[in-house]
Amino acid sequence: MKTNKIYRDSLIFGFAFFAVFFGAGNLIFPPSIGFVSGSDWPTALAGFVLTGIILPLLGLIAVLNAEGKFEVLTNPISPWFYKVYNILCMLCIAMVVTVPRTAATTHEIGVHTLFPHFPAFGTMIIFFALNYYFAND
């Protein structure tokens, strides 16, 4: 029974790890970079590999070397730094990037194609109302 739990947890962790590092940006962005960069594509590829592959893996390795805890990693800076940094990162990523992007994607792909004159604000109200309803069910 313990072996099944290890396989299950490994599978869940593997898919979560894949989802974190291979998002839509890693699927859509490289061809776009290649197209825009033209004959300078090797430089663009090197920049993408550095920022999209090497730096995230170095970050992961750094956290793993710090007992898997961001708190241990940032302890040399200050004992309170990790709390402030994490709160700011989560608020900024959620409120400035992720939440508006989900609403905008829903409008552009789902609603605007069927109802071109429907306002984006109306889509956002309906989208977040449905999310709130299902999240609190």
N, C-alpha and C positions, 0 to 999 in steps of 0.2 A: 504493500500500500504506500509505503514511503517513497518507493521508486516512481510510482505514478505521479505523486505530488512534485517530485523533482522535475520530471519531464514536462508536466503542466506548467510549472513556474518558469522553466527554461523557455518554453514556447511563448508564454505571455511576455516574458522579459525580452525575448528576441524580437517579437513583433513590435513591442513598444520602442525598443532601441532603434529598429528600422524606421518606424514612423517619425521619431524625433529627428533623425539625421537625413532622412530622404523624404522631404516634403515636396510640395508642388514646385517650389523654387528650384529644386535640384533637377526637376524634370523639364520645366519650361525655360528656365533661365539660361542653361548652357547653349542650346541651339540659338537662342536670341543673341547671346554674346558673340557666338561664332559668326552669325549673319552680319551683325553690326560692325564687328572688328575687321571683317574682310581679310586682307592678306596679313594683317597683324594678329591673326588668331593664336599663334603660339604664346605671345605675351598675355593675351586675354585668358588663355587656358591656364597659364601659370598662375595668374592672379586668382582665378576661380578655384584652382586646386589648393592654393595657399589658404584662401579665406573660407572655402566651403568644405574642405576635407582635412587639411593639416591642422589648422587652428582649433576646430571642434574636437578632433582626436587628442590634441595636446591638452585641451581643457579637461577632457574626460580622464586622461592619464593623471593629470595633476590632482583631481578630486579623488581618484582611486588611490593615489599615493598618500593622501591625507586621511586615511582610514575610511574613505567614502563619504566624508562629511565636509561640507563647505565651511562649517564653523571652524574646523581644525585648519583648513587651508588658509583662512583669513585671520586666524588668531594672531599671527605676528604683526598684523596691521593694528588691530585693536579688538578687544573682546566683544564690543558692541557692533563692529562694522558689518558683520555678516547679516545681522537682523535688518539694519537700515538698507543695505544694498539689496537684499532679497525683496524687501517690501517695495522699494522703488522699482526694481526690475519687474516684479509681478504686476504692479499697478500700471507701469508704463507699457509693458507688452500687452496686457489685457485691454486697457482702456484706450490706448493710442493706436494699436495695430490690429489685434485679433478681433475684438468686438466690432469695430467699424468695418473691417474687411469681410466678416461673415455676412453682415447686413448688406453691404454693397454687392457682394457676389450673388446673394439671393436675388437682389433687384435686377442686376445686369443680366444674369443668365436665366433666371426663372420667370421673372415678372415682365421685365422690359421687352423681351422677345415676343411675349403673347399680348401684352397691353402696353404699347409704346408710349401712351400719354399718361399712364398712371404715375403719380409722383413718387419719388424715392422715399420721401418722408413717410408716406402712407405704407409703403412696403416695410419700412423699419418698424413702425408701430405694430403692424400685424405680426411681423417676424418675432419681435421680442415678446409680444403678448403670448404667442404660441410657445415660445421657449420657456417663458415663466410658468405657463400652465403645465407643460409636461415635466418641467424640473421639480415642481412642487406637488406632483401627483402622488 
